[in-house]
């Protein structure tokens, strides 16, 4: 049980950090798209 808990905890941290990074990239892409639309 202990090893599975540690593995699950590590996977949870990895998933959390990747989700945060993806959210930041999505916001950057949205801001770039808005800038391009405003320039037109």
C-alpha distance matrix in Angstrom:
0.0 3.8 5.7 5.3 6.2 8.8 10.1 10.5 12.2 14.4 15.4 16.3 18.5 20.1 20.9 22.2 24.5 25.8 26.6 28.5 30.4 31.3 32.6 34.8 36.1 37.0 38.8 40.7 41.7 42.9 45.0 46.5 47.4 49.0 51.0 52.3 53.3 55.0 57.0 58.5
3.8 0.0 3.8 5.5 5.1 6.4 8.7 9.9 10.6 12.5 14.3 15.2 16.8 18.6 20.0 21.0 22.9 24.5 25.6 27.2 29.0 30.3 31.6 33.4 35.0 36.1 37.8 39.5 40.8 42.1 43.9 45.4 46.6 48.1 49.9 51.4 52.5 54.1 56.0 57.7
5.7 3.8 0.0 3.8 5.4 5.1 6.2 8.5 9.8 10.7 12.3 14.1 15.5 16.7 18.3 19.9 21.4 22.7 24.2 25.9 27.3 28.5 30.2 32.0 33.2 34.5 36.4 37.9 39.0 40.6 42.4 43.7 44.9 46.7 48.3 49.6 51.0 52.7 54.4 56.0
5.3 5.5 3.8 0.0 3.8 5.5 5.1 6.0 8.5 9.9 10.5 12.0 14.3 15.3 16.2 18.0 20.0 21.0 22.1 24.2 25.8 26.6 28.2 30.3 31.4 32.4 34.5 36.1 37.1 38.4 40.5 41.9 42.8 44.6 46.5 47.6 48.8 50.6 52.4 53.9
6.2 5.1 5.4 3.8 0.0 3.8 5.5 5.1 6.1 8.7 9.9 10.3 12.4 14.3 15.2 16.2 18.4 19.9 20.8 22.5 24.4 25.5 26.7 28.7 30.3 31.2 32.9 34.8 36.0 37.2 39.1 40.7 41.7 43.2 45.1 46.5 47.6 49.2 51.2 52.8
8.8 6.4 5.1 5.5 3.8 0.0 3.8 5.4 5.0 6.2 8.6 9.7 10.7 12.4 14.2 15.2 16.7 18.4 19.8 21.3 22.8 24.3 25.8 27.4 28.9 30.3 31.9 33.4 34.8 36.2 37.9 39.4 40.7 42.3 43.9 45.4 46.7 48.2 50.0 51.8
10.1 8.7 6.2 5.1 5.5 3.8 0.0 3.8 5.4 5.2 6.2 8.5 10.0 10.7 12.2 14.1 15.6 16.6 18.2 20.1 21.3 22.4 24.3 26.0 27.1 28.4 30.4 31.8 32.9 34.5 36.4 37.6 38.8 40.6 42.3 43.5 44.8 46.6 48.3 49.9
10.5 9.9 8.5 6.0 5.1 5.4 3.8 0.0 3.8 5.5 5.1 6.0 8.7 9.9 10.3 12.0 14.3 15.3 16.1 18.3 20.0 20.8 22.2 24.4 25.6 26.5 28.5 30.2 31.2 32.5 34.6 36.0 37.0 38.6 40.6 41.8 42.9 44.7 46.6 48.1
12.2 10.6 9.8 8.5 6.1 5.0 5.4 3.8 0.0 3.8 5.5 5.0 6.3 8.8 9.9 10.5 12.5 14.3 15.2 16.6 18.6 20.0 21.1 22.9 24.6 25.7 27.2 28.9 30.4 31.6 33.3 35.0 36.2 37.6 39.4 40.9 42.1 43.6 45.5 47.3
14.4 12.5 10.7 9.9 8.7 6.2 5.2 5.5 3.8 0.0 3.8 5.3 5.2 6.3 8.6 9.8 10.8 12.4 14.2 15.5 16.7 18.4 20.1 21.5 22.8 24.4 26.1 27.4 28.8 30.4 32.0 33.3 34.8 36.4 37.9 39.3 40.8 42.4 44.0 45.8
15.4 14.3 12.3 10.5 9.9 8.6 6.2 5.1 5.5 3.8 0.0 3.8 5.5 5.1 6.1 8.5 10.0 10.5 12.1 14.2 15.4 16.3 18.2 20.1 21.0 22.3 24.3 25.8 26.8 28.4 30.3 31.5 32.6 34.5 36.2 37.3 38.7 40.5 42.1 43.8
16.3 15.2 14.1 12.0 10.3 9.7 8.5 6.0 5.0 5.3 3.8 0.0 3.8 5.5 5.1 6.0 8.6 9.9 10.4 12.3 14.3 15.2 16.4 18.5 20.0 20.9 22.6 24.5 25.7 26.8 28.7 30.4 31.4 32.9 34.8 36.2 37.3 38.9 40.9 42.5
18.5 16.8 15.5 14.3 12.4 10.7 10.0 8.7 6.3 5.2 5.5 3.8 0.0 3.8 5.5 5.0 6.2 8.6 9.8 10.6 12.4 14.2 15.4 16.7 18.5 20.0 21.3 22.8 24.5 25.8 27.3 28.9 30.4 31.8 33.3 35.0 36.3 37.7 39.5 41.4
20.1 18.6 16.7 15.3 14.3 12.4 10.7 9.9 8.8 6.3 5.1 5.5 3.8 0.0 3.8 5.4 5.3 6.1 8.5 10.0 10.7 12.2 14.2 15.5 16.6 18.3 20.2 21.3 22.5 24.3 26.0 27.1 28.6 30.4 31.8 33.1 34.7 36.3 37.8 39.6
20.9 20.0 18.3 16.2 15.2 14.2 12.2 10.3 9.9 8.6 6.1 5.1 5.5 3.8 0.0 3.8 5.6 5.2 6.0 8.7 10.0 10.4 12.2 14.3 15.3 16.3 18.4 20.0 20.9 22.3 24.4 25.7 26.7 28.5 30.3 31.5 32.7 34.5 36.3 37.8
22.2 21.0 19.9 18.0 16.2 15.2 14.1 12.0 10.5 9.8 8.5 6.0 5.0 5.4 3.8 0.0 3.8 5.5 5.1 6.3 8.8 10.0 10.6 12.6 14.4 15.4 16.8 18.6 20.1 21.2 22.9 24.6 25.9 27.1 28.9 30.6 31.7 33.1 35.1 36.9
24.5 22.9 21.4 20.0 18.4 16.7 15.6 14.3 12.5 10.8 10.0 8.6 6.2 5.3 5.6 3.8 0.0 3.8 5.4 5.1 6.2 8.6 9.9 10.7 12.5 14.3 15.5 16.7 18.5 20.1 21.4 22.8 24.5 25.9 27.3 28.9 30.5 31.8 33.4 35.5
25.8 24.5 22.7 21.0 19.9 18.4 16.6 15.3 14.3 12.4 10.5 9.9 8.6 6.1 5.2 5.5 3.8 0.0 3.8 5.4 5.1 6.1 8.6 9.9 10.5 12.2 14.3 15.3 16.4 18.3 20.0 21.1 22.4 24.3 25.8 27.0 28.5 30.2 31.7 33.5
26.6 25.6 24.2 22.1 20.8 19.8 18.2 16.1 15.2 14.2 12.1 10.4 9.8 8.5 6.0 5.1 5.4 3.8 0.0 3.8 5.5 5.1 6.2 8.7 9.9 10.5 12.4 14.3 15.3 16.4 18.5 20.0 21.0 22.5 24.4 25.8 26.9 28.6 30.5 32.1
28.5 27.2 25.9 24.2 22.5 21.3 20.1 18.3 16.6 15.5 14.2 12.3 10.6 10.0 8.7 6.3 5.1 5.4 3.8 0.0 3.8 5.5 5.1 6.3 8.8 9.9 10.7 12.5 14.4 15.4 16.7 18.6 20.1 21.2 22.8 24.6 25.9 27.1 29.0 31.0
30.4 29.0 27.3 25.8 24.4 22.8 21.3 20.0 18.6 16.7 15.4 14.3 12.4 10.7 10.0 8.8 6.2 5.1 5.5 3.8 0.0 3.8 5.4 5.1 6.3 8.7 10.0 10.6 12.4 14.3 15.5 16.7 18.5 20.1 21.2 22.8 24.5 25.9 27.3 29.4
31.3 30.3 28.5 26.6 25.5 24.3 22.4 20.8 20.0 18.4 16.3 15.2 14.2 12.2 10.4 10.0 8.6 6.1 5.1 5.5 3.8 0.0 3.8 5.4 5.1 6.1 8.7 9.8 10.5 12.3 14.3 15.3 16.4 18.3 20.0 21.1 22.5 24.3 25.9 27.5
32.6 31.6 30.2 28.2 26.7 25.8 24.3 22.2 21.1 20.1 18.2 16.4 15.4 14.2 12.2 10.6 9.9 8.6 6.2 5.1 5.4 3.8 0.0 3.8 5.5 5.1 6.3 8.7 9.9 10.6 12.4 14.3 15.4 16.5 18.5 20.1 21.1 22.5 24.6 26.3
34.8 33.4 32.0 30.3 28.7 27.4 26.0 24.4 22.9 21.5 20.1 18.5 16.7 15.5 14.3 12.6 10.7 9.9 8.7 6.3 5.1 5.4 3.8 0.0 3.8 5.4 5.2 6.2 8.7 9.9 10.7 12.4 14.3 15.4 16.6 18.6 20.1 21.1 22.8 25.0
36.1 35.0 33.2 31.4 30.3 28.9 27.1 25.6 24.6 22.8 21.0 20.0 18.5 16.6 15.3 14.4 12.5 10.5 9.9 8.8 6.3 5.1 5.5 3.8 0.0 3.8 5.4 5.0 6.2 8.6 9.9 10.6 12.3 14.2 15.3 16.6 18.4 19.9 21.2 23.2
37.0 36.1 34.5 32.4 31.2 30.3 28.4 26.5 25.7 24.4 22.3 20.9 20.0 18.3 16.3 15.4 14.3 12.2 10.5 9.9 8.7 6.1 5.1 5.4 3.8 0.0 3.8 5.4 5.1 6.1 8.7 9.9 10.5 12.3 14.2 15.4 16.5 18.3 20.1 21.6
38.8 37.8 36.4 34.5 32.9 31.9 30.4 28.5 27.2 26.1 24.3 22.6 21.3 20.2 18.4 16.8 15.5 14.3 12.4 10.7 10.0 8.7 6.3 5.2 5.4 3.8 0.0 3.8 5.5 5.0 6.2 8.6 9.9 10.5 12.3 14.3 15.3 16.4 18.5 20.4
40.7 39.5 37.9 36.1 34.8 33.4 31.8 30.2 28.9 27.4 25.8 24.5 22.8 21.3 20.0 18.6 16.7 15.3 14.3 12.5 10.6 9.8 8.7 6.2 5.0 5.4 3.8 0.0 3.8 5.5 5.2 6.2 8.7 9.9 10.6 12.4 14.3 15.3 16.7 19.0
41.7 40.8 39.0 37.1 36.0 34.8 32.9 31.2 30.4 28.8 26.8 25.7 24.5 22.5 20.9 20.1 18.5 16.4 15.3 14.4 12.4 10.5 9.9 8.7 6.2 5.1 5.5 3.8 0.0 3.8 5.5 5.1 6.1 8.6 9.8 10.6 12.3 14.2 15.5 17.1
42.9 42.1 40.6 38.4 37.2 36.2 34.5 32.5 31.6 30.4 28.4 26.8 25.8 24.3 22.3 21.2 20.1 18.3 16.4 15.4 14.3 12.3 10.6 9.9 8.6 6.1 5.0 5.5 3.8 0.0 3.8 5.4 5.1 6.1 8.6 9.9 10.5 12.2 14.3 15.8
45.0 43.9 42.4 40.5 39.1 37.9 36.4 34.6 33.3 32.0 30.3 28.7 27.3 26.0 24.4 22.9 21.4 20.0 18.5 16.7 15.5 14.3 12.4 10.7 9.9 8.7 6.2 5.2 5.5 3.8 0.0 3.8 5.5 5.0 6.2 8.7 9.9 10.4 12.4 14.6
46.5 45.4 43.7 41.9 40.7 39.4 37.6 36.0 35.0 33.3 31.5 30.4 28.9 27.1 25.7 24.6 22.8 21.1 20.0 18.6 16.7 15.3 14.3 12.4 10.6 9.9 8.6 6.2 5.1 5.4 3.8 0.0 3.8 5.4 5.0 6.3 8.6 9.9 10.7 12.9
47.4 46.6 44.9 42.8 41.7 40.7 38.8 37.0 36.2 34.8 32.6 31.4 30.4 28.6 26.7 25.9 24.5 22.4 21.0 20.1 18.5 16.4 15.4 14.3 12.3 10.5 9.9 8.7 6.1 5.1 5.5 3.8 0.0 3.8 5.4 5.1 6.2 8.6 10.0 11.1
49.0 48.1 46.7 44.6 43.2 42.3 40.6 38.6 37.6 36.4 34.5 32.9 31.8 30.4 28.5 27.1 25.9 24.3 22.5 21.2 20.1 18.3 16.5 15.4 14.2 12.3 10.5 9.9 8.6 6.1 5.0 5.4 3.8 0.0 3.8 5.5 5.1 6.1 8.7 10.2
51.0 49.9 48.3 46.5 45.1 43.9 42.3 40.6 39.4 37.9 36.2 34.8 33.3 31.8 30.3 28.9 27.3 25.8 24.4 22.8 21.2 20.0 18.5 16.6 15.3 14.2 12.3 10.6 9.8 8.6 6.2 5.0 5.4 3.8 0.0 3.8 5.5 5.1 6.3 8.9
52.3 51.4 49.6 47.6 46.5 45.4 43.5 41.8 40.9 39.3 37.3 36.2 35.0 33.1 31.5 30.6 28.9 27.0 25.8 24.6 22.8 21.1 20.1 18.6 16.6 15.4 14.3 12.4 10.6 9.9 8.7 6.3 5.1 5.5 3.8 0.0 3.8 5.5 5.2 6.7
53.3 52.5 51.0 48.8 47.6 46.7 44.8 42.9 42.1 40.8 38.7 37.3 36.3 34.7 32.7 31.7 30.5 28.5 26.9 25.9 24.5 22.5 21.1 20.1 18.4 16.5 15.3 14.3 12.3 10.5 9.9 8.6 6.2 5.1 5.5 3.8 0.0 3.8 5.5 5.4
55.0 54.1 52.7 50.6 49.2 48.2 46.6 44.7 43.6 42.4 40.5 38.9 37.7 36.3 34.5 33.1 31.8 30.2 28.6 27.1 25.9 24.3 22.5 21.1 19.9 18.3 16.4 15.3 14.2 12.2 10.4 9.9 8.6 6.1 5.1 5.5 3.8 0.0 3.8 5.4
57.0 56.0 54.4 52.4 51.2 50.0 48.3 46.6 45.5 44.0 42.1 40.9 39.5 37.8 36.3 35.1 33.4 31.7 30.5 29.0 27.3 25.9 24.6 22.8 21.2 20.1 18.5 16.7 15.5 14.3 12.4 10.7 10.0 8.7 6.3 5.2 5.5 3.8 0.0 3.8
58.5 57.7 56.0 53.9 52.8 51.8 49.9 48.1 47.3 45.8 43.8 42.5 41.4 39.6 37.8 36.9 35.5 33.5 32.1 31.0 29.4 27.5 26.3 25.0 23.2 21.6 20.4 19.0 17.1 15.8 14.6 12.9 11.1 10.2 8.9 6.7 5.4 5.4 3.8 0.0
